[in-house]
Amino acid sequence: MKDESRLRFLIVDDEQSIRRLCMTVGQGLNFVCSEAETAEAALAAVETAPADIVVSDLKLPSLSGTDLLRKIKEVLPRTEVAIMTGHGSIESAVEAMRQGAYDYIEKPFRVEKLRQLLQRMAEKVRLVTENQFLRERVDAGTQLDGITGTSAKIQDVLRMVSRLKDIRTPVLITGESGTGKELVARAIHFRGPLAPMPFIAVDCGSLVPTLMESELFGHEKGAFTGALKSKAGLFHAANGGTIFLDEIGELPLELQAKLLRVLQEKEIRPVGSNDKIAVDVRVIAATNRELEAAYRAGTFRKDLYFRLNVVTVHLPSLRERRSDIPQLVHSFLDRYAPGENIQVAPGVMKSFLQYEWPGNVRELENCIARAVALGDHRTIGVTDLPPAIRGAEDSGLTREDAADLSTTALADLERITILRVFEQAGGDKVLAGKMLGISRATLYRKLKHYNIPLRPAQKEKELVAAVS
């Protein structure tokens, strides 16, 4: 079994005989074992190689086991820590459990008791890891639903995601800021066979220029001023999975050359090291820049561009798919005000449809979140919108285009609103009519017009009641 799939166990005790005994038991359970004599050494160890399970003596030379517990939990909240204690320190061990310790074991202990403790800790670590993975899978599905729409351009994106999830080809995602490039990258990863493996997202635009190479490829101790210990890079962390390089166009030319070598040779060399480390990483890159124009201008390597640009997914701006705005609005309302049935005034939707949305879907989401936070939780009115969006009626759209767009999208809005209320009312037409403020006869006409089906069990009975 590879070390990457084995649990890491760290024993912290100033007695060598105790450390050796615990490591022997841990190795018998197929853990990757390490030891530390002091709390300071333990903290240095988990910084370079995070442990899944830690067993620490309560009394250590300087920092106590409780202090170590608190510091480990700050940086590694999912690491399970158990405390070893003598008979006279049981109260301190119980206090450590209140602060997050998994359990305590009293010295001297039997080997079998230690083995059982480690097995229970390992089972909890595996359960937490599995639940986290399942949540990420669910989150990926939910987020992908967040970019669905009826427009042809967004449907093309979804079809590409479906095709790309099962292959390891490099992907270049293009589109303006706020269109959901990372969302698509996560969907490609978590919906395919690489889902159990790491997904590492890197914002190339936020990396400190002097530390970019170290962040991506790691460094050896002493490689540069301040490199007090060795550090694994983000490519190493993503080994076996996917690394998402957002705003790839921000990488300087020197680092572009090193990235190209990684893609070609599938190995990295940490800063200050003469050794190369093999990595198997799928690269998904994203940019809001025109990389073709950049390589023609000499600011982006042509060979790297063609290496990354094997498959391109282009995300349309929100103004290119305005017909999706009503659906997105209600999706965000469900997210920020679940079950509250907040309505959207027609004037608000008209402003939404005519606004240019330079920040795209992200800006629309922030707008809805703001309106929910500041509004009355009944209806979003024009006064709940930012000033720039309130004045959207003065946009560059012609009157004919705006009228046509408003008519189409407001019809979509009405349909979505009726459908939401109908579902919230559990199919009760009387309740749905009251919630919408319309008569039952009008509700039936709307249901028929928008092809919203009645519940089969109630259909015949209620149609008779409506006629009578």
N, C-alpha and C positions, 0 to 999 in steps of 0.2 A: 504493500500500500504506500502511495506517495505521501511525503510529509505534509503536503498541502491539505490532504483530507483527514489527517490525524489531529486529535486534540493536543494542544500544547499545555504542559503541566510545569509549574514553577514551585519549588519548595524553598522556603526562606527560613533559615535557622542558623544560629551561630555554632551549633554542635555538628561537626562533620558526620558523626555516626548516625544522627537523625536524618540528615540530608541524604546520605547513601541509602539508608533503609527505605525512605520515601521514594527515592528515584527507582529503586529496584521494584517496588510495588507498582509504580507508574509505568515502568517499562513492561511489566507483566500484563498491564491493561492496554498495551500498544500506544501509549502516549509518547509524544516527543517531549523529553524531560530536560529540565535545566535547573540549576541551583544558584542560590545567592546567600551570602553570609550575613548581609545587612539589608536594611530597608532601602538605603541609597542604591546599593548594587541591584536590588530587585527592580526599582523604578527605572534604572538605566536599561535593564534587560527587557522590560516590557515595552520600552519606547522603541527598541529596534526589532523585537520579535514579540508582538502582543500575545499574552498567555490567555488561554480559555479558562484554566483552573489554577488557582493559587492557594497553597496551604502555608500559613505563616505562623511562626511562634509569636505569642503575645509579647514576650519580653525580648527585645533586641538591643544591641549595643547603644544605639542613639535613638532614632525614631522607634516608636512602639508598633506592634502589629496593628493596633487600631488606627494609628496615624497612616500606616501603609495602606490599610484598607480604604481609608477615606481618599487618599491620593490616587489609588488605582481606580476607584469608582468614578473619580472626576474625569479621567481620560479614557477609561474602558468600562462603561456602565454595564455591559453585558458579561463581563468577566466574573466568575463565581469565586469567592474568597472564603476559606475556612480558617479558623483560628485554633492553634494548639495552645493549651494552657495547663498549668499545674493545678493541683487540688485547691490551693488557697486563692486562686484567681478566677473562680467560676463566675462571680458577679461581673468582673470585667469582660469575660467572654460573652455573657448574656447581653451586656451593654453593646458589645461589638455587633451582635446579631441585630440589635435595634438600629444600628447604623448601616446595616446592609450586608453583614456577613451571612453566608449560607448556613453555617452550623459551626460548632466547635467540637474538638476532640481532646479528651483529657489525657495528659501524660502521667505515667507510661501507658501506652496503648498496645493492644494486640494488633498484629499485622492484618488479621481478618477484618477487624473493625475499621482500620484505615482503608482497606480495599473497598469495603461497602460504602464508606463515605465518598470515596473518589468515584465509584460507580454511580451513586446518586447524583453527584455534581455533574458528571459527564452526561447523564440522561437529561438533566435540566438544560444544560448548554445546547444539546442537540435539539431539544424541543423548541427552545427559544429561537435557534437558528432556522429551524424548519418553518416556524410561524412567521418569522421575518420574511423568509423567501416567499411564502404564500401571500403575505400582505403585499409584497412588491409585485407579484403577478397580478393580484386584484387591482392594485393601484395603476399598473400599466394598462390594464383593460379599461379602467374607468377613465384614465387620461386620454386613451385613444378615442373613446366615445366622445370626449370633449372636443375633438377636432372633426367629428363627423358632420356632414351637412348634405344637402340635396344638390348643391352646385356641382357641375361637371368637373371642375378643377380639383375640388377637395376629394371627390370620389376617385379621381385618377391617383391621388396621393395614397389613399387607402388601399387601392389595388396594388400599388408598388410595395407598400409595407407587407402585404400578404405574400408577395413573391420573394421579397428579400429576406424574410425572417429565417429561411431554411438554408441560406448560403452564407459563405464567409467572405465574399467579395468586398473590397473597400467600397464605401458609399460616400458620396459628397452630397450634402443637403444644402440647398441654397434658398435664400428668401430674406426678406427684410426682418429687422429686429421685432420680436414680439409675435411672429407668425407660428411659433411652436416647433422649432427645429429640434430641441432636445426631447420634446414630447415624442416626435417621430422616431428619434434614435432609440429611446427607451422601448417604444413599441416593437421596433425591429428586433431588439435584443431579447426582451422578456417574453415575446410570443414565439420564439424559436427554440431550437435545441440547446442554445447557449444560456438559457434562462437561469439554470442553477449556478452558473459561473459569475465572476465579478463583473459589474458594470461601473466603470470609473469615468466620471464627467470632469473635463478640464476646460476652464475658461482661459484660453490662451491670451486673451486681452488683459487679464488681471494678474498674470504672472510677472513677478519682478524680473526685468531683463537680465540682471546679473545672476539670477538663480534659476533661470528657466531650465538649463540643461540638468542641473542637480534635481529639480523637481520632477522632471520627466524620466530621467535615467538613473537617478540616485548618485551617491558619492561615497568615497572612502574616508575614514577618519584622517584628518589632517590634510585633506585635498585642497583646502583653502582656509583663510582666516575665519574662525568661527565654526569650522567643521570638527566639533569635539568628539563626534562618534559617527560611525558608518550609518547610512540611511538608504533604504530601498526606495526606488523611484516609482512613479505612478504607472509606468509601463510594466514594471515587475508586479505591482499590486493587481494589475488587470490580467495577469497571465492566465491563459485558458479562456478568457472572456472577451469583453469589448471595452475599448477605450474610445470615448467620445471627445474629440478635439473641437470645441466650439471656437468660432472666430479664428480659424486656422490661418487666415490672411495676416494676422498680427504677429506671426512668428518671424524673427529676423532671418536673413538669408543663411547665416552660419548654422543656425539650428535647423533650418529647412533641409540642409545637406545631411545633417545627422539623422533627421527623421527619415529621409529617403533611404539611407543605409539600413535603418531598422526595418523598413518595409521590404527591402530587397533581400536582406540577409537573415531577417527574423532573429536578431540578437542585439543586445544593448551592451554598452561598456560604461559603467559608472565613472563619474569624474574622479580622477586620481587613481584609477585602477588600470592595470594592463590586461586584466582578464575580461573575457566576453561572456555574457549570460544569455542563454537561449530563451526566447519568449515566443509564445504562440498567442497573438493578440489580434482580434479583428478591429480594424480602424474605421470609425465613422467620423467624418469631418464635416464641419458646417461653417458657412460664411455668409455675411450679408454684403460682401464686396464682389465685384466682377473679377474673378481670378484670371479669366482669359485676358482681360485688359491689363491686369497686374503683371502677368508674366511677359506680355508684350512690352510693358514699360520697364521691365527689368527688376521689379520689386517682389516678384514671386518666381520661384524656379519652375521652368517649363516642364522638366522631367518629373518633378514632384506633382505638378498639376495633373499630368496625364496618368501618374501612378494612382492618385486619389480619385480621379474622375473616371473610374471604371463604370460606375452607375451613378446617375444624378437624379435626385428627387428635388423638384422645385416646389416650394410652398407658396401659394398665391397670397397676395396681401388681402386684407379684409375688404378693401374697396373693390377688389376684383371679384368678390363673392358676397355682395351685399345681401343677396337673397337668403343667406345663412344667418343674418344678424338676428332675426326674431328667435330662431331656435337657440342660438348661442345665449341670447339674453335670458331666456327661460332656464337654460341649463345652469347659468351662473346664479340665477335666483334660487333654484333648487339647492345649489351648493351653499349659498350664504344665508338663506332663510328657509330651511327645509320645513315643509308643512305649513307655511304661513300664508300661502295663496296671495302673495303680493301682486297687484295689478300694475300694468304699465299704461300710462296715459297716452292716447294717440299722438299728441304733440311731441312726447318724448321719443316715441318710435320714429316719428318723422325726422326728428333731429338726428337720431342714430343713423338713419338711412342716408342722410345727406352729408353727414360729417365725413371727412377724409381719412380719419383714423391713422395718423402717422405712426402710432405705437401698436397698431394692429390688434390682434385678439387680446394681447396682454393689457392694452389700454382699455379695451371694452370691459374686461374682467375687473380691472381696478375701478372703473366708473360704476359698475353695478355694486361692487363691494362698498364704495363710498355712499352711494344712494341708499343702500340698505342700512348702513350705520347711521346716516344723518336723517333719514326719512321717518315717516309715521308708521311704517310696516303695514300699510294698507294699500297705498297707491304711490308709485314713483311719478312725481310731477316734474315739470321742466325746472322748477326752482331747486330740485335736488341734484341737478347736473352741474358739472364744472362750466364756467363761463364760456370756454372755447366751444363746447358742444352745444350750449344753448344758442349760440350764434351760427349754428351749422346751416341754417336756412339761407345764409348769405354765401354759401359755397358756390363753386364754379359749375354746378349742374344746371343745365337748362331747365326751364319751367316744365317743358314737356317730359324730359327724362325724369325729373323729380316726381312729377305727378304719376307717371307710369310706374316708377319704382315704388312709390308710396302705396299705390293701389294694390300692387302685387304683394308686397311685403306685409301690408296691414291685413290682407286676407290671410296670409300665412300666420300672422300673429293671432288673428281671431280663431283660426282653426286650432292652433297650439293651445291657446287659453281655454277653449271649450274642452279640448281633450284632457288637459290637466285637471280642470275642475270636475269633469265627468268621472275621471279615475279616482280623484280624492273623495268624491261622494259615493264611491263604491257602486256606481251604476244607478244610483237613486236619482231619477229624473226630476222629481219634485225638489229635492235638496239642491241638485245642480242648478236648476232654474232659479232658485232663491239666491244661491251664491253668485250667480251671474247677473241677477237683477232682470231676468227676462221671463216671459210666460212659458208655460210648458209647450204650447203650440209652436211658439217661435223657436224653442230649443229643438223640437222635432224637425222643423224645417232646416235648421242649421246642421243638425246631425246628418240629415239626408244629403244636404248640399255638399258637406265636406266628407261624405262617405265614412262617417264614424259609426261602427256597428253597434247595435243594441245587444245586450246580453241575451243569448238564446233562450234562457229560462224565463225571461221577463218579456220578451219581445211581443208575443201575441197578446198577452194580457194587457200590456200598456198601450198597444196600438188601439185595442178595443176601447180602453178608457179614454184615450185621446179623442176618438171619433165621437163617443157619446158625450 
